[in-house]
C-alpha cells in the first residue's frame, strides 16, 4: 500500500532526520508543518481532493538534535559492518555476536559486538575466538562521530530516489 511507503524526512536545514510512513508525511504536508520536495509515490484521492504522496519532505521548522554519543543498536552494528557476517563474509539473515562472550566478562560495547550470520554464531557459541578457531574480517570499533543518520537495510532500495538529499551518506557507501 502506498501510504506505508517510506518517506525521507529532512530538517529545515536539509539534514536527514528520519524515515516515516507516507501517511504520516502526507499529514505533515497537509497540516502545513512540512513541504513536499519530491513526489514519487503517486497520489491519494478523496471525495473532494487529490493529494500527491511525497517521497521526500522538509520540515518547516528546525529540530535541534544534540550531538550525543551514538547508541549501540542492532541496526547500527549491521550498518557499521556492511550488513555482512564478520566471520565468513556472507550477507543475509544476521544476528549480533559478542566477540568475548558476556558470561566470560565481555561487555555489550561497540568494540565487542559484530554482525554475525546464524551458522557462524552457532559454530562460535560461547567460545572465544581462539577456542573456536574463527577469525574476524575486521576488528569491531566504535563508529566515529556522534549522531549519525542510518538508513535501515529494508529502505536501501530507496537510495536512488533520495540520492540528492543524502550526499554524505551516499559517499560513505561508495
Rosetta constraint file for C-alpha pairs under 8 A:
AtomPair CA 1 CA 5 HARMONIC 7.09 0.50
AtomPair CA 2 CA 22 HARMONIC 7.08 0.50
AtomPair CA 2 CA 41 HARMONIC 6.77 0.50
AtomPair CA 2 CA 42 HARMONIC 7.80 0.50
AtomPair CA 2 CA 53 HARMONIC 7.96 0.50
AtomPair CA 3 CA 21 HARMONIC 6.54 0.50
AtomPair CA 3 CA 22 HARMONIC 4.75 0.50
AtomPair CA 3 CA 23 HARMONIC 4.72 0.50
AtomPair CA 3 CA 53 HARMONIC 7.70 0.50
AtomPair CA 4 CA 21 HARMONIC 4.89 0.50
AtomPair CA 4 CA 22 HARMONIC 5.51 0.50
AtomPair CA 4 CA 23 HARMONIC 6.43 0.50
AtomPair CA 5 CA 21 HARMONIC 5.53 0.50
AtomPair CA 5 CA 22 HARMONIC 5.32 0.50
AtomPair CA 5 CA 41 HARMONIC 7.84 0.50
AtomPair CA 6 CA 19 HARMONIC 6.14 0.50
AtomPair CA 6 CA 20 HARMONIC 5.68 0.50
AtomPair CA 6 CA 21 HARMONIC 4.93 0.50
AtomPair CA 6 CA 22 HARMONIC 5.94 0.50
AtomPair CA 6 CA 55 HARMONIC 7.04 0.50
AtomPair CA 6 CA 155 HARMONIC 7.31 0.50
AtomPair CA 7 CA 19 HARMONIC 5.44 0.50
AtomPair CA 7 CA 20 HARMONIC 5.33 0.50
AtomPair CA 7 CA 21 HARMONIC 5.91 0.50
AtomPair CA 7 CA 22 HARMONIC 5.63 0.50
AtomPair CA 7 CA 25 HARMONIC 6.80 0.50
AtomPair CA 7 CA 54 HARMONIC 6.76 0.50
AtomPair CA 7 CA 55 HARMONIC 4.63 0.50
AtomPair CA 7 CA 56 HARMONIC 5.40 0.50
AtomPair CA 7 CA 57 HARMONIC 7.23 0.50
AtomPair CA 8 CA 16 HARMONIC 7.24 0.50
AtomPair CA 8 CA 17 HARMONIC 7.88 0.50
AtomPair CA 8 CA 18 HARMONIC 6.27 0.50
AtomPair CA 8 CA 19 HARMONIC 4.74 0.50
AtomPair CA 8 CA 20 HARMONIC 6.72 0.50
AtomPair CA 8 CA 55 HARMONIC 6.36 0.50
AtomPair CA 8 CA 56 HARMONIC 4.72 0.50
AtomPair CA 8 CA 57 HARMONIC 6.34 0.50
AtomPair CA 8 CA 162 HARMONIC 7.27 0.50
AtomPair CA 9 CA 16 HARMONIC 6.11 0.50
AtomPair CA 9 CA 17 HARMONIC 5.69 0.50
AtomPair CA 9 CA 18 HARMONIC 5.18 0.50
AtomPair CA 9 CA 19 HARMONIC 5.69 0.50
AtomPair CA 9 CA 20 HARMONIC 7.00 0.50
AtomPair CA 9 CA 25 HARMONIC 7.93 0.50
AtomPair CA 9 CA 56 HARMONIC 6.12 0.50
AtomPair CA 9 CA 57 HARMONIC 5.18 0.50
AtomPair CA 9 CA 58 HARMONIC 5.93 0.50
AtomPair CA 9 CA 59 HARMONIC 7.29 0.50
AtomPair CA 10 CA 14 HARMONIC 5.05 0.50
AtomPair CA 10 CA 15 HARMONIC 5.35 0.50
AtomPair CA 10 CA 16 HARMONIC 4.43 0.50
AtomPair CA 10 CA 17 HARMONIC 5.38 0.50
AtomPair CA 10 CA 18 HARMONIC 7.18 0.50
AtomPair CA 10 CA 56 HARMONIC 7.56 0.50
AtomPair CA 10 CA 57 HARMONIC 6.11 0.50
AtomPair CA 10 CA 58 HARMONIC 4.57 0.50
AtomPair CA 10 CA 59 HARMONIC 6.22 0.50
AtomPair CA 11 CA 15 HARMONIC 5.14 0.50
AtomPair CA 11 CA 16 HARMONIC 6.22 0.50
AtomPair CA 11 CA 17 HARMONIC 6.11 0.50
AtomPair CA 11 CA 58 HARMONIC 5.76 0.50
AtomPair CA 11 CA 59 HARMONIC 5.34 0.50
AtomPair CA 11 CA 60 HARMONIC 7.83 0.50
AtomPair CA 11 CA 61 HARMONIC 7.28 0.50
AtomPair CA 11 CA 62 HARMONIC 5.85 0.50
AtomPair CA 11 CA 63 HARMONIC 6.32 0.50
AtomPair CA 12 CA 58 HARMONIC 5.91 0.50
AtomPair CA 12 CA 59 HARMONIC 5.18 0.50
AtomPair CA 12 CA 60 HARMONIC 5.68 0.50
AtomPair CA 12 CA 61 HARMONIC 5.52 0.50
AtomPair CA 12 CA 62 HARMONIC 5.04 0.50
AtomPair CA 12 CA 63 HARMONIC 7.64 0.50
AtomPair CA 13 CA 62 HARMONIC 7.06 0.50
AtomPair CA 14 CA 58 HARMONIC 6.75 0.50
AtomPair CA 14 CA 165 HARMONIC 7.29 0.50
AtomPair CA 16 CA 149 HARMONIC 6.67 0.50
AtomPair CA 16 CA 165 HARMONIC 7.63 0.50
AtomPair CA 16 CA 166 HARMONIC 7.28 0.50
AtomPair CA 17 CA 149 HARMONIC 6.84 0.50
AtomPair CA 18 CA 149 HARMONIC 7.59 0.50
AtomPair CA 20 CA 24 HARMONIC 6.57 0.50
AtomPair CA 20 CA 25 HARMONIC 6.69 0.50
AtomPair CA 21 CA 25 HARMONIC 6.44 0.50
AtomPair CA 22 CA 26 HARMONIC 5.94 0.50
AtomPair CA 22 CA 53 HARMONIC 6.59 0.50
AtomPair CA 22 CA 54 HARMONIC 6.69 0.50
AtomPair CA 22 CA 55 HARMONIC 7.31 0.50
AtomPair CA 23 CA 27 HARMONIC 6.34 0.50
AtomPair CA 24 CA 28 HARMONIC 6.34 0.50
AtomPair CA 25 CA 29 HARMONIC 6.29 0.50
AtomPair CA 25 CA 34 HARMONIC 7.89 0.50
AtomPair CA 25 CA 54 HARMONIC 7.00 0.50
AtomPair CA 25 CA 57 HARMONIC 7.04 0.50
AtomPair CA 26 CA 30 HARMONIC 6.09 0.50
AtomPair CA 26 CA 53 HARMONIC 6.32 0.50
AtomPair CA 26 CA 54 HARMONIC 6.78 0.50
AtomPair CA 27 CA 31 HARMONIC 6.06 0.50
AtomPair CA 28 CA 32 HARMONIC 6.29 0.50
AtomPair CA 28 CA 33 HARMONIC 5.13 0.50
AtomPair CA 28 CA 34 HARMONIC 5.34 0.50
AtomPair CA 29 CA 33 HARMONIC 5.92 0.50
AtomPair CA 29 CA 34 HARMONIC 4.68 0.50
AtomPair CA 29 CA 35 HARMONIC 5.61 0.50
AtomPair CA 29 CA 36 HARMONIC 6.50 0.50
AtomPair CA 29 CA 57 HARMONIC 7.80 0.50
AtomPair CA 30 CA 34 HARMONIC 7.98 0.50
AtomPair CA 32 CA 60 HARMONIC 7.75 0.50
AtomPair CA 33 CA 59 HARMONIC 6.05 0.50
AtomPair CA 33 CA 60 HARMONIC 5.50 0.50
AtomPair CA 33 CA 61 HARMONIC 7.53 0.50
AtomPair CA 34 CA 57 HARMONIC 6.24 0.50
AtomPair CA 34 CA 58 HARMONIC 5.41 0.50
AtomPair CA 34 CA 59 HARMONIC 4.16 0.50
AtomPair CA 34 CA 60 HARMONIC 5.08 0.50
AtomPair CA 35 CA 57 HARMONIC 5.51 0.50
AtomPair CA 35 CA 58 HARMONIC 5.22 0.50
AtomPair CA 35 CA 59 HARMONIC 6.28 0.50
AtomPair CA 35 CA 60 HARMONIC 6.74 0.50
AtomPair CA 36 CA 54 HARMONIC 5.87 0.50
AtomPair CA 36 CA 55 HARMONIC 7.91 0.50
AtomPair CA 36 CA 56 HARMONIC 6.26 0.50
AtomPair CA 36 CA 57 HARMONIC 4.50 0.50
AtomPair CA 36 CA 58 HARMONIC 6.50 0.50
AtomPair CA 37 CA 54 HARMONIC 7.33 0.50
AtomPair CA 37 CA 55 HARMONIC 7.76 0.50
AtomPair CA 37 CA 56 HARMONIC 5.45 0.50
AtomPair CA 37 CA 57 HARMONIC 5.31 0.50
AtomPair CA 37 CA 58 HARMONIC 6.78 0.50
AtomPair CA 38 CA 54 HARMONIC 5.67 0.50
AtomPair CA 38 CA 55 HARMONIC 5.39 0.50
AtomPair CA 38 CA 56 HARMONIC 4.99 0.50
AtomPair CA 38 CA 57 HARMONIC 7.00 0.50
AtomPair CA 39 CA 52 HARMONIC 6.38 0.50
AtomPair CA 39 CA 53 HARMONIC 6.01 0.50
AtomPair CA 39 CA 54 HARMONIC 4.44 0.50
AtomPair CA 39 CA 55 HARMONIC 5.54 0.50
AtomPair CA 39 CA 56 HARMONIC 7.25 0.50
AtomPair CA 40 CA 53 HARMONIC 7.05 0.50
AtomPair CA 40 CA 54 HARMONIC 6.20 0.50
AtomPair CA 40 CA 55 HARMONIC 5.48 0.50
AtomPair CA 40 CA 161 HARMONIC 7.99 0.50
AtomPair CA 41 CA 52 HARMONIC 7.58 0.50
AtomPair CA 41 CA 53 HARMONIC 5.36 0.50
AtomPair CA 41 CA 54 HARMONIC 6.28 0.50
AtomPair CA 41 CA 55 HARMONIC 6.29 0.50
AtomPair CA 42 CA 52 HARMONIC 6.00 0.50
AtomPair CA 42 CA 53 HARMONIC 5.60 0.50
AtomPair CA 43 CA 50 HARMONIC 6.68 0.50
AtomPair CA 43 CA 51 HARMONIC 5.39 0.50
AtomPair CA 43 CA 52 HARMONIC 4.17 0.50
AtomPair CA 43 CA 53 HARMONIC 5.05 0.50
AtomPair CA 44 CA 50 HARMONIC 5.71 0.50
AtomPair CA 44 CA 51 HARMONIC 5.21 0.50
AtomPair CA 44 CA 52 HARMONIC 6.36 0.50
AtomPair CA 44 CA 53 HARMONIC 6.76 0.50
AtomPair CA 45 CA 49 HARMONIC 5.97 0.50
AtomPair CA 45 CA 50 HARMONIC 4.29 0.50
AtomPair CA 45 CA 51 HARMONIC 6.31 0.50
AtomPair CA 46 CA 50 HARMONIC 6.06 0.50
AtomPair CA 55 CA 161 HARMONIC 7.74 0.50
AtomPair CA 56 CA 162 HARMONIC 7.22 0.50
AtomPair CA 66 CA 147 HARMONIC 7.77 0.50
AtomPair CA 67 CA 146 HARMONIC 5.37 0.50
AtomPair CA 67 CA 147 HARMONIC 5.22 0.50
AtomPair CA 68 CA 146 HARMONIC 5.51 0.50
AtomPair CA 68 CA 147 HARMONIC 6.01 0.50
AtomPair CA 69 CA 145 HARMONIC 7.84 0.50
AtomPair CA 69 CA 146 HARMONIC 4.80 0.50
AtomPair CA 69 CA 147 HARMONIC 6.57 0.50
AtomPair CA 70 CA 143 HARMONIC 7.77 0.50
AtomPair CA 70 CA 145 HARMONIC 7.67 0.50
AtomPair CA 70 CA 146 HARMONIC 5.18 0.50
AtomPair CA 70 CA 147 HARMONIC 5.57 0.50
AtomPair CA 70 CA 148 HARMONIC 7.22 0.50
AtomPair CA 72 CA 76 HARMONIC 6.49 0.50
AtomPair CA 72 CA 77 HARMONIC 7.18 0.50
AtomPair CA 72 CA 109 HARMONIC 7.09 0.50
AtomPair CA 72 CA 110 HARMONIC 6.46 0.50
AtomPair CA 73 CA 77 HARMONIC 6.25 0.50
AtomPair CA 74 CA 78 HARMONIC 6.15 0.50
AtomPair CA 74 CA 96 HARMONIC 7.05 0.50
AtomPair CA 75 CA 79 HARMONIC 5.97 0.50
AtomPair CA 75 CA 150 HARMONIC 7.94 0.50
AtomPair CA 75 CA 152 HARMONIC 6.49 0.50
AtomPair CA 76 CA 80 HARMONIC 6.06 0.50
AtomPair CA 76 CA 150 HARMONIC 7.27 0.50
AtomPair CA 77 CA 81 HARMONIC 6.15 0.50
AtomPair CA 77 CA 96 HARMONIC 7.90 0.50
AtomPair CA 77 CA 110 HARMONIC 7.73 0.50
AtomPair CA 77 CA 113 HARMONIC 7.48 0.50
AtomPair CA 77 CA 114 HARMONIC 6.42 0.50
AtomPair CA 77 CA 115 HARMONIC 6.32 0.50
AtomPair CA 78 CA 82 HARMONIC 6.12 0.50
AtomPair CA 78 CA 83 HARMONIC 4.84 0.50
AtomPair CA 78 CA 84 HARMONIC 7.37 0.50
AtomPair CA 78 CA 94 HARMONIC 7.96 0.50
AtomPair CA 78 CA 114 HARMONIC 7.70 0.50
AtomPair CA 78 CA 115 HARMONIC 5.57 0.50
AtomPair CA 79 CA 83 HARMONIC 5.84 0.50
AtomPair CA 79 CA 150 HARMONIC 7.37 0.50
AtomPair CA 79 CA 152 HARMONIC 7.71 0.50
AtomPair CA 80 CA 143 HARMONIC 7.12 0.50
AtomPair CA 81 CA 85 HARMONIC 7.66 0.50
AtomPair CA 81 CA 86 HARMONIC 7.08 0.50
AtomPair CA 81 CA 114 HARMONIC 7.12 0.50
AtomPair CA 81 CA 115 HARMONIC 6.31 0.50
AtomPair CA 83 CA 91 HARMONIC 6.04 0.50
AtomPair CA 83 CA 92 HARMONIC 7.79 0.50
AtomPair CA 83 CA 94 HARMONIC 7.68 0.50
AtomPair CA 83 CA 115 HARMONIC 7.14 0.50
AtomPair CA 83 CA 153 HARMONIC 7.89 0.50
AtomPair CA 84 CA 89 HARMONIC 5.42 0.50
AtomPair CA 84 CA 90 HARMONIC 5.31 0.50
AtomPair CA 84 CA 91 HARMONIC 4.30 0.50
AtomPair CA 84 CA 92 HARMONIC 7.34 0.50
AtomPair CA 84 CA 94 HARMONIC 7.55 0.50
AtomPair CA 84 CA 115 HARMONIC 6.61 0.50
AtomPair CA 84 CA 116 HARMONIC 7.21 0.50
AtomPair CA 84 CA 117 HARMONIC 7.74 0.50
AtomPair CA 85 CA 89 HARMONIC 4.77 0.50
AtomPair CA 85 CA 90 HARMONIC 5.34 0.50
AtomPair CA 85 CA 91 HARMONIC 6.15 0.50
AtomPair CA 85 CA 94 HARMONIC 6.99 0.50
AtomPair CA 85 CA 114 HARMONIC 7.81 0.50
AtomPair CA 85 CA 115 HARMONIC 5.27 0.50
AtomPair CA 85 CA 116 HARMONIC 4.25 0.50
AtomPair CA 85 CA 117 HARMONIC 5.29 0.50
AtomPair CA 86 CA 114 HARMONIC 6.44 0.50
AtomPair CA 86 CA 115 HARMONIC 5.92 0.50
AtomPair CA 86 CA 116 HARMONIC 5.87 0.50
AtomPair CA 86 CA 136 HARMONIC 5.49 0.50
AtomPair CA 86 CA 137 HARMONIC 5.19 0.50
AtomPair CA 86 CA 138 HARMONIC 6.68 0.50
AtomPair CA 87 CA 116 HARMONIC 6.79 0.50
AtomPair CA 87 CA 120 HARMONIC 6.88 0.50
AtomPair CA 87 CA 134 HARMONIC 6.83 0.50
AtomPair CA 87 CA 135 HARMONIC 6.02 0.50
AtomPair CA 87 CA 136 HARMONIC 4.98 0.50
AtomPair CA 87 CA 137 HARMONIC 5.88 0.50
AtomPair CA 88 CA 120 HARMONIC 7.40 0.50
AtomPair CA 88 CA 137 HARMONIC 7.61 0.50
AtomPair CA 89 CA 137 HARMONIC 7.38 0.50
AtomPair CA 90 CA 117 HARMONIC 7.22 0.50
AtomPair CA 91 CA 117 HARMONIC 7.41 0.50
AtomPair CA 92 CA 117 HARMONIC 7.41 0.50
AtomPair CA 93 CA 117 HARMONIC 6.21 0.50
AtomPair CA 93 CA 118 HARMONIC 7.23 0.50
AtomPair CA 94 CA 115 HARMONIC 6.26 0.50
AtomPair CA 94 CA 116 HARMONIC 5.42 0.50
AtomPair CA 94 CA 117 HARMONIC 4.55 0.50
AtomPair CA 94 CA 118 HARMONIC 6.37 0.50
AtomPair CA 95 CA 115 HARMONIC 5.87 0.50
AtomPair CA 95 CA 116 HARMONIC 5.27 0.50
AtomPair CA 95 CA 117 HARMONIC 5.99 0.50
AtomPair CA 95 CA 118 HARMONIC 6.54 0.50
AtomPair CA 95 CA 121 HARMONIC 7.84 0.50
AtomPair CA 96 CA 113 HARMONIC 6.47 0.50
AtomPair CA 96 CA 114 HARMONIC 5.76 0.50
AtomPair CA 96 CA 115 HARMONIC 4.98 0.50
AtomPair CA 96 CA 116 HARMONIC 5.67 0.50
AtomPair CA 97 CA 113 HARMONIC 5.52 0.50
AtomPair CA 97 CA 114 HARMONIC 5.43 0.50
AtomPair CA 97 CA 115 HARMONIC 6.35 0.50
AtomPair CA 97 CA 116 HARMONIC 5.92 0.50
AtomPair CA 97 CA 121 HARMONIC 6.56 0.50
AtomPair CA 98 CA 102 HARMONIC 6.87 0.50
AtomPair CA 98 CA 106 HARMONIC 7.14 0.50
AtomPair CA 98 CA 107 HARMONIC 7.92 0.50
AtomPair CA 98 CA 108 HARMONIC 7.28 0.50
AtomPair CA 98 CA 112 HARMONIC 5.53 0.50
AtomPair CA 98 CA 113 HARMONIC 4.55 0.50
AtomPair CA 98 CA 114 HARMONIC 6.61 0.50
AtomPair CA 99 CA 106 HARMONIC 7.56 0.50
AtomPair CA 99 CA 112 HARMONIC 5.29 0.50
AtomPair CA 99 CA 113 HARMONIC 5.94 0.50
AtomPair CA 99 CA 114 HARMONIC 7.13 0.50
AtomPair CA 99 CA 128 HARMONIC 6.67 0.50
AtomPair CA 99 CA 129 HARMONIC 6.97 0.50
AtomPair CA 100 CA 104 HARMONIC 6.72 0.50
AtomPair CA 100 CA 105 HARMONIC 7.15 0.50
AtomPair CA 100 CA 106 HARMONIC 4.70 0.50
AtomPair CA 100 CA 107 HARMONIC 7.68 0.50
AtomPair CA 100 CA 112 HARMONIC 6.51 0.50
AtomPair CA 100 CA 127 HARMONIC 7.68 0.50
AtomPair CA 100 CA 128 HARMONIC 5.66 0.50
AtomPair CA 100 CA 129 HARMONIC 7.71 0.50
AtomPair CA 101 CA 105 HARMONIC 6.73 0.50
AtomPair CA 101 CA 106 HARMONIC 5.18 0.50
AtomPair CA 101 CA 107 HARMONIC 7.92 0.50
AtomPair CA 101 CA 126 HARMONIC 5.81 0.50
AtomPair CA 101 CA 127 HARMONIC 6.84 0.50
AtomPair CA 101 CA 128 HARMONIC 6.86 0.50
AtomPair CA 102 CA 106 HARMONIC 4.30 0.50
AtomPair CA 102 CA 107 HARMONIC 5.93 0.50
AtomPair CA 102 CA 108 HARMONIC 7.39 0.50
AtomPair CA 106 CA 112 HARMONIC 7.00 0.50
AtomPair CA 107 CA 112 HARMONIC 6.55 0.50
AtomPair CA 108 CA 112 HARMONIC 6.46 0.50
AtomPair CA 108 CA 113 HARMONIC 6.80 0.50
AtomPair CA 109 CA 113 HARMONIC 6.46 0.50
AtomPair CA 110 CA 140 HARMONIC 6.70 0.50
AtomPair CA 110 CA 141 HARMONIC 5.93 0.50
AtomPair CA 110 CA 142 HARMONIC 4.90 0.50
AtomPair CA 110 CA 143 HARMONIC 7.88 0.50
AtomPair CA 111 CA 139 HARMONIC 7.69 0.50
AtomPair CA 111 CA 140 HARMONIC 4.76 0.50
AtomPair CA 111 CA 141 HARMONIC 4.65 0.50
AtomPair CA 111 CA 142 HARMONIC 5.86 0.50
AtomPair CA 112 CA 140 HARMONIC 6.38 0.50
AtomPair CA 113 CA 140 HARMONIC 6.66 0.50
AtomPair CA 114 CA 140 HARMONIC 6.32 0.50
AtomPair CA 116 CA 120 HARMONIC 6.48 0.50
AtomPair CA 116 CA 121 HARMONIC 6.12 0.50
AtomPair CA 117 CA 121 HARMONIC 6.16 0.50
AtomPair CA 118 CA 122 HARMONIC 6.17 0.50
AtomPair CA 119 CA 123 HARMONIC 6.16 0.50
AtomPair CA 120 CA 124 HARMONIC 6.06 0.50
AtomPair CA 121 CA 125 HARMONIC 5.84 0.50
AtomPair CA 123 CA 132 HARMONIC 7.49 0.50
AtomPair CA 124 CA 128 HARMONIC 7.51 0.50
AtomPair CA 124 CA 129 HARMONIC 7.57 0.50
AtomPair CA 124 CA 132 HARMONIC 5.51 0.50
AtomPair CA 124 CA 134 HARMONIC 7.43 0.50
AtomPair CA 127 CA 131 HARMONIC 5.71 0.50
AtomPair CA 127 CA 132 HARMONIC 5.88 0.50
AtomPair CA 128 CA 132 HARMONIC 6.21 0.50
AtomPair CA 129 CA 133 HARMONIC 5.84 0.50
AtomPair CA 129 CA 134 HARMONIC 5.35 0.50
AtomPair CA 129 CA 135 HARMONIC 6.47 0.50
AtomPair CA 130 CA 134 HARMONIC 6.94 0.50
AtomPair CA 151 CA 155 HARMONIC 6.38 0.50
AtomPair CA 151 CA 156 HARMONIC 6.80 0.50
AtomPair CA 152 CA 156 HARMONIC 6.87 0.50
AtomPair CA 155 CA 159 HARMONIC 7.49 0.50
AtomPair CA 158 CA 162 HARMONIC 6.39 0.50
AtomPair CA 159 CA 163 HARMONIC 5.54 0.50
AtomPair CA 162 CA 166 HARMONIC 6.51 0.50
AtomPair CA 163 CA 167 HARMONIC 6.48 0.50
AtomPair CA 163 CA 170 HARMONIC 6.86 0.50
AtomPair CA 166 CA 170 HARMONIC 6.09 0.50
AtomPair CA 167 CA 171 HARMONIC 6.10 0.50
AtomPair CA 168 CA 172 HARMONIC 6.36 0.50
AtomPair CA 169 CA 173 HARMONIC 6.67 0.50
AtomPair CA 170 CA 174 HARMONIC 6.49 0.50
